[in-house]
Amino acid sequence: MKEKYNPLLEEPHRRYNILTGEWILVSPHRAKRPWQGKVEKNTASLRKPFDEGCYLCPGNERAGGIKNPVYTETFVFQNDFSALIKEASDFKYNKKDLLIAKGEPGICKVVCFSPRHDLSLADMEQEDIKRVIDVWTNEYVELGKNDFINYVQIFENKGELMGCSNPHPHGQIWAQKSIPVEPAKEQKQFEKYFKENKKSLLKEYLKLELKQKERIVYENEDFAVLVPFWGVWPFETMIISKRHFGSLPEMKEKEKISLAGAIKNLTKKYDKLFEVSFPYSAGIHQSPTDGKSHKEWHFHMHFYPPLLRSASVKKFMVGYEMLANPQRDITPEAAAQRLREIL
């Protein structure tokens, strides 16, 4: 039986990102062209469980002579080179509405996921990832108690390709006065949909994705991992909660275990895709901590990996994408199928 022609898989078209209100260009026909780009040898080296030269390993010295405790699980500390500081003044600068600036106080922390230098989330046990989620939850609550903190961004940059300065498994938390650009875009879309439909935007979207199954990578009782319909990066994914809630503290214990399972399953798939410790930037988007009710918010986690065709061939935002709008060749459906088939 001849397959039904699907223009989404064959023809150039634009897809709408319901979370940001922006469009991307998809060019599936270009994925058939021969590849003549740069190919490099993967030179990733094996790491040892403890590195005496690593400033994140237990008992080692950090900047300014600060010594890490000999931690055995997770370890959190205030970033020695914080991008935001709580002492920043709340100044305002405006010259004829053309030169505009505002002071931005905040707090930056580092979360070491494990004392083991040679692990990543993909290598850690599910219960150890769950401990990381517990730490994220506690930090979200404690940082959010500060009157001047209105948003807590939890994220991880993995790999040199993503600008990570240290291979020790760790992530960061930046908490600040304003709601950053990307969560602010999502909040606008969430609010609009909730006001018009009295429902969660992501819950309705996930319901449709689970019905179609085309972009689902993995699911368990509480979470689904999928390649978003509008995804820009070749193997971009989202982890979305099946239940509608806004933030980590609202999560049940079994949901934390399920989230840990989803993170482990996805990151292991990533590592097997090109047989390399897969680089990515990942982060949780959740309710602001501004003291307001945010029934519109729906908890989710983004993963943005740059690898395109192999361990060394990367996607870059260049040319049209920098000057016009994002574009991709491999469709979200094809990317999801490749990830889904990895056991």
N, C-alpha and C positions, 0 to 999 in steps of 0.2 A: 504493500500500500504506500503510495506516494505521500511524503510528509507535507503537511499544510504549510504554505509559504508564510513566513512571519517577518514583516518588514523591520521589526525591532531587532532581529538577528542578522539582517542582510543589508539594510539601507542606512545612510547617515540620517541622524535625527537628533532632536534635543530632548532631554529628560529634565523634569522639574524636581528640585529638591524641596520636599515639603517641610524640612526642618529649618531651612535658611531662606526660602523664597527665591532661590537663585537657580539658574539653568546650567546644564553641562551639555557639551556636544559629544555624541557617540558615533563612531565611524567604524562599524564592524567589518566592512569590506577591506579595510586597511590591514586587518590582522592576517590576511592571506598573503601579504607581500613578503618576499624573501628578506631575511634579516642580514644586514651588512654592517651593523653597528660594532662598537668596540666590545671585545670579549676579553676578560681578564682571568687570570688563574686565581682561584680562591685560596688565599694564604692564611685562613683562620687557624690559629694554633690552639692546642689543648691547654687548658688552664689547670692549675693545681688547687686543691681545696683551700689552702691558705697561702697568701702572697705577702711576704714580709715588706714589700714595697708598696702595698695597696693601702691608701689612707682610709678605706672603709672596712677593712678586715678587723676582727676583734683584737683589742689590745694595742693596735697600731696608733701612731701619732698622726693627727690631722694638722691643718694650718694653724699657726700661732701656738704650737706646742700642746694643743688639746689632745688628750689621749682617750681613745675609745674604751669603753668597758669591755670585758671579755664576755660579750653577749652570746647567748646560745639559741635565741629564736629570732625575733625581729628587733630592730634598734632604730629609734627615732631621735634626731637631733636638729637643732636650728641650723640652717644652712650657713656655713662660714663665709660664703660670698653671696648673700641674699640679693635678689633683684628688687625686692621690696623690703622696706624697714618701717617698723611701727612709729619711729620718731619723725618720719617725713611730715612736713607741715602741709596743712590743707590750703595751700595758696591757690589763687586764681590769676591768670595772666591773659589779657585780651587786648589786642591792638587792632581796632577797627573791624572786629569780627573776621580778621584775616590771619592773625597770629594768635592762636588759642592754646592754652595749656592749663592743667590743673594738677595740684599735688595729689599723690596717690600713696597713702600709707598702707602697709600690709606686713605679712609675716610669711617667711619661706622656711619649709622644713624638708629634710631628707629622710626617707624611710628605707633602711636596709632590709630587704625581704628575708635574707638568710645570712648566717655567719659564714656559710660556704661560698668561697670566691668563685668556684667553678660551676655554679648552678644558674639556671634562669627559671622563670615561672614554669616553663615547659618541663623542666627537670624535677621540680619540687613535688612533693606529695600533696594530694588534695587537702589534707588536714592542715598542712603548713601554709598553703595558699589561703585557706580559711582564716588562719591567724593574721595574715596580712590584711584581709578584709576587715577583721575585728579592729586592727590598728587604724585603718582608714576611717572606720566608723567613729572611733573614739576621737580622732583628730578633727574630723568634721564637726563633731559636737562641741569639743573644747574650743576650737578656733572660732566657731560660730557664736560662742557666748560673748566675744568681744564686741562692744557696741559699734566699732568702726569696721568690722568685717561683715561684708554683705554677700560675698561669694567665696567658696572654697573649691579650688581646682586641683584635683588629684590626677597625676599623670605619670607616665613612664616613657623615657626615651631609651630604646634598646639598640645598642650597636653603634660603632663609630660613624656609620653612614648617617645616623640621626643626630650626630653631634654629642653623643654620650662620651664623657671624658674619662669614665672608669667602667670596666666590664663587670665589676662586682654587682650582683643583682640588687638593684635599688630603683626607687622612684622618688618623685617629689610632690610636695603640696605647696601651692601658692595661694594664700588667702589674702583678699584685698577689699578695699572699700567699694569699688565700683563692680558692676557685673561685666565681665569681659565681653569682647565683640561676638565670639561664636555662641556662647550660651545666651547672650542677649538676643541674637537673631532667632534662636530656638524658642526662647520665651515668648517673643512676639508671635511666632507661628502657633505655639501651644495655646496662648491666650485667645487668639482669633478663632481657632477651631473649637476650643472648649466653650467659648461664648456663643458660637453659632450652633453647636451640636450637643452641648452638655455631655460630651464624651472626650476621652483621651485620644489625641491625635495618633500617638504611637500604638495604642491598644487596637485601634481600628485598622491601622496600617499592618500591624503584625497579624491580625486576624486574616487579612487578605493574603499576606505572604504565606501563612501556614496552610491556607486553602490551595494556593497555586503550587507551592512546593518547589518552584523553579530556582529560587535564590536562597533556600534554606541550606545551611551547611551542617548544623547540628542542633538538636534540641533535647532538653530534659523536662522534668515536670514543671519547672519554674522559669526557665529561660530559653530563648532561642538565639542561635547565632546565624546571621545571614549576611549576604552581600547586598547592601542597599540598592534599590532600583536606580538611584541617582549617583551611585558611588563613582568617585573620580580616580582613585588609585587602583592599580590593576587587581590587587587582592584585598581591597578595603573590606572591612566587616564591621558589624555592630552586634553587641549582645544586648538584647532587650528583655526586660522582665515581662512575663505573661500577665502577672497581676499589676494593676495600676497603683503605683505608689511613687513618691517623689524623691526619696533620699535614703541613704544607707541606714539611718536609725529606725526607719519604718520597716526594715527587712526582718523577716522571721529567721530563726536560727537555721531551719531547714533550707531556706532560700539562700542563706550565705554559703551553705555547703554546696548547693546547686550552682551558685555563681562560681565558686572555686572550681567545680567540675567543668563548667563551660569554658572558663579561662584556660584550664589545663588542656582540655580537648582541642581548643582552637590553636593554642600556641604550639602544641605538639604537631598538629597538622601543618602549621607554618614551617616548622623545622624540617619536616619530611618533604615538603613541596620541592625544594631545590637542594635538599640534603645539606643544609647550612643552618647555623643558629640565626634565625630569621630576624632582621632588624625591623623596627617599627616605632611609631609614636602612638601611644594609647592613652586614653583618659576617660574618666567618668564625668558624665553630665547629669547633674541633679539639682534639686531645688536650691534657690538662693537662701542665704542665712540672714535675710533682712528683717526677720520678725513678721513678715506678712504671710497670709495663707496663699499657698500656691497649689491649688487643686488641679491646675492645668498641667503641672509637670509630671513627666513619666521617666523613671530611672532608666538609663542606658549607658553603654560604654562603647567608645569608638576605637577602632584599630586602623591605623594608616601605615601600611608597609610600602616601601618604595620599589621593591624588586619586581622586574617585569618578565624576563624570559629565562633567567638563570640566577645563580648565586652572585653574579657579578654584573649583570646587565640591569641598569636602573632606569626608572622613569624620572624625568626632570620636568619641572614646570618651566617651559621656555616658549619663546615666540608668541604664537597665537594665544597660548594659555596665560601668559603674563599680560598680554595687551588686549585680549578680548574676553574669553572665558575658558574654564577648564574643559579638557577633551580627553577621551579615552578610545582605544581601539578594541581591546578585548572586552566583550560585553560582560555585565554583571552576572548574566546567566551562565556563560562559559566559565567564568572564574569560580562561581559557586559550585558548579559541577566538578571541577578539578579538585577543589578543597573537600567537597562532600565524599568523593571517592577514595580519599586518603584515610586509611584506617589506623 
